Amino acid sequence: MTVLAHRVTASDSNDQVTRDALAVLQPGFEGTTAPDWLLRQAGEGLTAVGLFGRNIASPEQLAALTAQLRAERDDVLVAIDEEGGDVTRLEVRDGSSFPGNLALGAVDDTDLTREVARELGRRLAECGVNLNWAPSADVNSNPDNPVIGVRSFGADTDLAARHTAAYVRGLQAAGVAACTKHFPGHGDTNVDSHHALPRIDADLDTLYARELVPFKAAIAAGTKAVMSAHILVPSLDPTRPATLSPQILTGLLRKELGYEGLIVTDGMEMNAIAGTYGIERGSVLAIAAGADAICVGGGLADEATVLRLRDALVEAVREGSLPEERLADAAARVRALADWTRRSRAAVAPGAHQEGSAPGISTGIGIDIGLTAARRAVRATGKPVHLSRPYVATLVPVANIAVGDETPWGVAAELAALVPDTDAARFPEGSSAADILAAAGDRTLVAVVRDAHRHPWMAEVLDALVAARPDTVVVEMGLPRAEPRGSLYIATHGASRVCGRAAAEIIAGC
């Protein structure tokens, strides 16, 4: 301890500790251009930034933003939460051109999953994004899970594992680092870690046979990053959530599973951490436990937050609660990934694209493979209907924070493009079947739901609609759990724009 104290009080060591503390942060920011404070901190050692929907207005703007960042620091890691499907930042205002994981799992064609991920990666790379906080490797074993659901490839462990590996390979073939999440597995939870700390009470045998299998597959596929989950797993660590647990991050992930890449935390301002440990203490504990990068910025997106976290890490080194070598190792892993992305950017020719596709996001690249995948994923039960001026009633649940409520979803716009005399309305909780029936009149009723099995009010309204109007078309755009109902029942396995299009084509008889 005496040697360590001497090292961290030397001026050159202090400067290095400060640079290392900045290097392990992945902050967000407000606006569609890089603020002065972000550029200044990049010049001082900040090596990564995180992008959210608020930062993206157009492909051209995004490319200009990342170019602005690279003019300050050529090896900057530009991270984004672009899962495709329900969770999109690139197309936050219009809905994704790609189906999500559950749809890809429903098709169960790993070649298709790989090509979808590669095309999505190409779009990211063309805009200068080089780290994607995806894919979700969680096995969705709990159908009441409020935060994973369609973000998972499915409830089957082997299926989730093979598609996780295919996604990692496809994304990284485009020169974009994959960040497989949420270790050690968020699928068996009934609490959203954005709001509180979930707990998984599975025994070790179950965890090894179920939760860990897709992560092992991702590691074998060469995933460049793994994201930790803010979940308590008592069979692995009875006191600390995974993000803060040396037993889970260092003992299990590093030593036992042999993972050598970057470990990134989930958002530290999520209440599972912020509400129990606070983001400063939580960040120190996470790095000490074995994490290498601190994700923050979904809600806290200013220089003051960056400085608070930087100073907390520096002070922890000075007082001895965080070994300087551990912080230096974490920063080195961040810089190593930044170097990989820089070399990959040079290796993947700018503007390279699949034969027959047009360069540039604004032209809708990926729409063909995305729509193809969505069409293959959709499942229809029942008989075609005779459409008579369709009325689309969308029953709207409260969106989880990961998905957000700003991204449009449903089938109304896509059906209206195919059937001009389409009318539509959205009905939140509290609406009644009588309200919907009165609004629909004698039109063909199309009822659109999302995870109806998790929302009793939605299931009740839907049952009443089908009882009153047996010719109702029902479209489930979440996890399909209930028995098919209505004259035509369509399960899309996701709520992205192309999933809506695939359902609309069936309804319209295309």
VENWONOR-V748190 format. One record per helix or strand of 3 or more residues. SS is the DSSP state (H for helix, E for strand). FROM is the first residue (numbers start at 0). LEN is the number of residues. If there is no record, write none. Layout:
BEGIN
SS;FROM;LEN, SS;FROM;LEN
END
This chain:
BEGIN
H;1;8, H;10;13, E;24;3, H;35;9, E;47;4, H;52;3, H;58;14, E;76;4, H;100;7, H;109;17, H;148;3, H;156;17, E;176;7, H;203;17, E;224;4, H;241;3, H;245;11, E;261;3, H;270;4, H;278;11, E;292;3, H;302;17, H;323;24, H;360;3, H;366;11, E;378;4, E;390;6, H;411;7, E;422;6, H;432;8, E;444;5, H;451;3, H;455;13, E;472;4, E;487;4, H;496;12
END
